[in-house]
């Protein structure tokens, strides 16, 4: 959206020669703008400009391929482990082992959600969703968090409370079978976690790699599974040594607390991104500094950013231009500023400039313009 600033003029006056010269200059400007506009999206897609955001060394598509493999590895491990834990839990009558079986079932369902997120979030924009489907990742990640909470955390609480109320009798063979199953589960979960952490390292470490909600969820699930299996082993071993079911019931309750906490953290992150989370303050400051540095901009009245997907950012700025610029010059300046933002921040694929007079004081002090955060 472009509106003329103060002091703008609609026409070009002067002699016929001057008018012809101005017309040729305008044509040259239009040709240059057209060339730059074609080049800017290509530059953003290759990610070669310095200062841009990249999700992985091979680009978003390569990062998605590695993430899909990581999710499939986690899905295969969780399916095998869920069956083994469920059979072992029933044979041994172990509440901790049954809690871990519920945990693995929840993780398996969540991997299906994450595969759907990877597939659906890469669909191109259309008339119904002009900003694309990037937020599909956040939606399916939210469903995965709900699955961890309901199927994992709540069932673990139920098993722990039931064991405390009714007790549980186990034979030595049941203990041995349960511990063997948990040992195999610990090995499989460790392999899956190692794969996920390897991808995080490949994609630039925790700060960059964990931006992807799908990969972040896998890391959280596998890390929680390793801790949960360890707690179940400790609880079952203490039950076997002391004969007191309270140890195994306590392990089940502890697993439930752990799952609820992880579900809350994942759900909170997905909620923030679904309702419209701003870009990181450092990135917003870079965009604001770029705008302020433009000689034609008198002041930056407001800057709004919103993450539209993993590698998609909406940037909207209300700027006040210096007096004396005509309409052609305003358009030229606006296009140049947009290209500068696109080169500096490769994720900024939606850029809007509102060229207007200085707004009212209350507009400049709005939370969105000042960067203040609200909500829980």
N, C-alpha and C positions, 0 to 999 in steps of 0.2 A: 504494500500500500504506500503510495507516494503522494504527498500533497505539497503544493508550492509553499515555500517559506516566505518570510517577510521580505519585501523589496523585490519580489519576482516580477518579470515582465513577460507578456504573452507574445509579442512580435519582434521583428527585426526591422528597424527603420534605416534610411540612408539612401544613397544613390543606387541606380540599377547595378552598377559594377560592384558596389559593396554588398548589395543583396545577393548577387550571384556568388560572390566569394563566401558569404555566410552560408548560402545553400550548399556549396561544395564542402565547406567545413562540416556542416551538419551531416552530410552524407558520409564523409570520412569517419565522423564520430560514430554514426550508426553502424558502419561496417566494422569498426574496431570493437564496438560493444558486442556485435553478433559473434565475432571471432572469439572474444574473451568468454562469452557466455557458453559457447560450445566447448571451450577448453576447461572451464572451471569444473563441470561435473566429472570430466575425465581425470582431472588432477585429484579430485576428492576420492574417486574410486580407486586410483592407484596408491593413494596414501603417501606420496613422495614428498610432500611439503613438510618442512620442519615445523615442529610445534603442534602437529596434528595428533589425533588420538588413533591408536591402532589396537586391535584386539588380539592379534597374534602376528608372528613374523610373516605368515603366508596370507594374511588378510582374513576378513570375516568368514569367507567360504571355507578356507582351510581350517580355521579355528572351529567352525561348526562340525566339520568332518571328524576332527579329533575328539570333540565333545561327544558326538554321537557314538563313537567307538567306546569312549569311557563309560557312557550311560549303558550301552549294551553289555559291557563287561560286568558292571554293577548289577544289571538285571539278571544275567545268567547266574552270578554268584548268589544273589538273594533268593532266587527260585529254588536252587538246590539246597541252600541252607534252610529255607523255610520248611521244606518237606522233611529234612533230617531233624530239625528241632521239634516239629510237631509230632513226628513218630516217637522220637526219644522222650518228649515231654509226657505223652500219653502212657508209654510203657513204664516210665520211671515215676509218674505221678508228681512231676516237679513243677511247682508254680513259676519258678524263675525261668525254667526252660520253655514253658508255654508262653511266658511273657516275651521271651526272645523270639519265639516263633511268630507271634503277632507282630513284633517289630519288623521281622524280615518280610512278612506278607505286606505290611504297609509300605516298606521300602520298594518292594517289587511293583506295587501299583503306582508308586510315585515315579519310578523309572519310566513307566508307560506315559504318564503325564508329561515328563520331560522330553520324551521322544516326540510327542505331539507338539510341544512348545517349539522344538527345533525345526519341525517341518512347517508349522503354520505361521511362524513369525517371519519367515523369509518370503512370503507371498508378496508380489508387487502391489503398489498402491492402485486403487481403482476409484470409481466415482463414489461408491458408498463409504470407502475409507481412504480419503485423499492423502492422509499422512502415513499410510502403510499399516502393516500389521505387527510392527515391532513389539508392541506391548503384550502380544500374545504370550511371550516368554514370561512376563511378570504374572499374568493370569494363571497359567498352568503351574507356575512355581507356588502361587498362593494355594491352589488346590493340593499340591504336594504337602505343603505345611499343614493344611487341615487334615490330610490323611495321616500324617505322623501323629498329630494330636489325638484324633479319634481312635484310629485302629491300633496305634502303638501305645501312646500314653495312657489312655483310658482303660484299655484292656490290661495293661500292666498293673495299674492301681487295683482293678477288680481282682486279679489273681493274687496280689499281695494281701488284700483285705480278707479274701476268702480263705487263704491259707492260715492267716492269724486266727480266724474264727473257727475253722473246722479242723485244723491240723492236717498233717500229711504223713503217711507212712511209706517209707521207701526201703527196698531190699538192696543188698550190696550190688547185685547185678544192675539194678536201676541206676545207682550212683555211677557205676563204671560206664554204663551206656551213655548216660547224660554227659559225663565229663569228656568222653571221646567225641561225642557230637559237638560239644562246645569248643573243643580243641580244633576240630576240623573247621568249624565256623570261624574261629579266630584267625586261622591261617587264610581262609578264603577272603574274609573281610579285609585282612591286612594287605593282600594282593590287590584288591580293588581300590583300597585307599592309596596304596603306593602308585597305582596307575593314575588316579585323579591328581595326586600331588605332583606327579611328573608333568602332567599337562599344565598345571598351574605354573610350574617353573618355566615350562617351554613358552608360555604366553606372557612372560614378563614378571613373574612373582605374584605375591598375594594381592597387591594393590591393583594390578592390571588384570591378572587372570581371574580373580574372584568377582570381577564386574559382571560376568555372565551368570545370571541366576540359575541356569541349568547346572553349570559346573559347580557353583557354590553349594547348591542343594546336594549334589553327589558327595562332595567333600564332607559336608555336615552329616549326611546320613552314614557314610562309611566311618567317619571318626566317632560318631555316636555309637555305631554298631560295635566297634572295637572296644570302647569303654563299657558298653552294655554287656557284651560277652564276658569281659573280665569280671564285672560285678557278679554275673550269674555263676561263673566258676568259683569265685570266692564264697558266695552264699551257699552253693551246693556243697563245697568242701567243708565249710564250717558245720552245716547240717549233718553231714556224714560223720564228722568227728565228735560233735557234741550231742547229736540226737535231737537238737532243738530246731523246730521248723521256723522259729522266729528269724533265724539268720537268712534262710532262703526267702522268706516273705519280705524281709527288709530289703534284700537285693532286688526283688521284684518292684517294691515301692520306689527304690532309688532309681531303677531304670525308668519307671513312669515319670518321676520328677525330671530326669534328664531329657526324656523325649518331649515333654511339655515345654520345657525351656527352649530346646532347639526349634520346636514348631513355632513358638512365639517369636523368636528372633527372625526366622525365615519369613513368617507371615508379616511381620512388621516391615521388613525390607520390601516385600512384594507390594504391600499396601501403599507405601510411600511412592513407589514408582508408578503404580496404577493411577493414583489420584493426581499425579503430575509433579514429579520431583525436579527441582532446579538442577542445573549443572553444578559441578563442584565449584566452591568459591574461588579457587585458584584460576579455573578456566574462565569463570565470569569476569574476574579481574583482568585477565588478558584481553578479553573482548572489549571491555570498557576502556582499557588503556589504548587499544587500537583505535577506538572511536574518538577518544579525546585527542589523540595525536593528529587527526585529520585537520588540515588548516581551514577547511570550509565549515567545520562544525564549531558553532559558538558554545554549545553546551549539550551534554547528554542528560536529558530530563528523566529517563527511565530506561531500564534494561531488564528484559524478561527472558528467561531461558527455561526449557523443559525437555527432559529426556523422552524421546518418542520411541526409543528402542535401544538395543545394545550399542549400535553404532549410528544412531540417528539423533540429532539435536535440533530443536526449534529455537531460533533466536529472533526476538522482536525488540526493537529499540525505538524510543521516541526521542528525536534529536531536533535541536534548534540550529539552523544554519545562519551563517553570518549574513548581514543585510547586503542587498545589491545583486543577488544572483537571479538570473532570468530562468525561465522554466526549462530550457534546454540544458543549462548548466546544472540545475538541480537534478535533472534526470541522469546526467553524466556522472555527477558526484555520487549519487545514490548507487548506481551500478558499480562504480569503482570500489566503493566501500563494501558492498556485498561480496565482490570478488576477493577483497583483502581478507574478509572474515572467513570465506570459504577456504582460502589458502592457508590461513593460520590454524583453523579448527576444521579438520577434514570431516568430522562427524556432523558439522553444521550444514545439513542439506535442506533446511527450511529457514530462510532468512527474510525478515520483513522489517522495513524501515518506515517510520511514521514521521515525515518531515513536517513540523508544525511549529507554531509559536510557543513560547514558554507557557506551560500550563499553570493552573492554580497551585498554591502552596500545598494544599491537602493532597493533590495528586502526586507531587514529588515526595511526600512523606509517607505514601502508602507502603505497607509491608512488602508488597511485591517489588516496588521500586527500590527500597532501601535494603532488601535482602534479608529482612527479619524473618525468622521461622516461627510458625505457629502450630497448634495442634499438640496431641499427646506424643 
